[in-house]
Amino acid sequence: MLALGVLLALAVLCGRGSAARAARPLRSAADGTANGAPPAPATPPAELVALEQKMATLPVVSERYTQLTHLTVTTTTSTGAPARPRNVNAAISGLASLTPLQGEARLSGRPWRIGIGPRTYDYSASAGRMDGGRPWIRQQDESAASLFPYHAGAGSRYEIDAGGKGPYAGLLDLLWTAVGEVTRSEATIDGRHVIGFTVAVDRLALIKSLRPSVLERGGPMQTLTVYLTESGLPLRVIESTATEYLVSTTTTDILAVDPPVLVAAPSARLTIGLEQLRRLRAAHERRAAHG
């Protein structure tokens, strides 16, 4: 799953402007060294390589997690002067299983998304008010796997499958895009000793269907810090992005591994298809335009 903060950050980056495992994507000269060369791919230390191999074979099938996102967006006024920064905070709590494929997540304590097998439902209070009581929107081409953080990989709606394996295939894919130096640290999280690795990564290289102009121009790198247990479990992952207009930080914490997961789909009378909702909204807009 792409975190809410990551999705918003990508939307800002792409608005302003198939990967193969064998070759890393090229970056624009603006993100390279002084002579215009793209930054060198990271050479992960042997310790990280060994932990990545363990991560790829973890027998994890379900987890309980939280994702906390903080965004600061800076814009300009009509005169070109900096406007007052806007801060946005979002807290997601989720429970997801890969076998069987199901999950649910709440946003700031309110219902947000439910997934059962190949289908997900997103909660929208405004849709419910417009349609007379159907607040759950059936999403197209998005499975319940999207509710499992950093799973991604094959079948992801948003991300290219770059070869990562296991329950955290998406995180391994993201580490594959790393450039520059890898910084090592140690910490204790919830009483567990973990080893941290911080590196610059290129999430844009993994996003499907980006315009060629966006890929050619590139964008700012993200800073990724992953805290791994000795078994390779990514107990905490922190992604940060900083541009002239946006500062975003998303922290994902695993609270429990292999908890029981039992999720029920919303009642059919409470759901509406995405295309049907679009037609309904268009009809509302036409009526509003004609008074």
Protein Blocks (a to p, Z undefined) as FASTA:
>chain_A
ZZfklmmmmmmmmmnmccdfkbccdddfklmcfnopacddddddfklmmmmmmmmmocbf
bdcdddddddddddddfkopacddddddddddddddfbdcdddddeehiafbdcehjbcc
dddfklmmmnoopabccdehiafklmmghklmnhiakbccehiacjklmmmmmmmmpgcj
dddddddeehiacddddddddfklmpghiafklmmnopadddddddddfkopafbacddd
ddfkbccddddddfbghiacddddddfklgccfklmmmmmmmmmmmmmnZZ
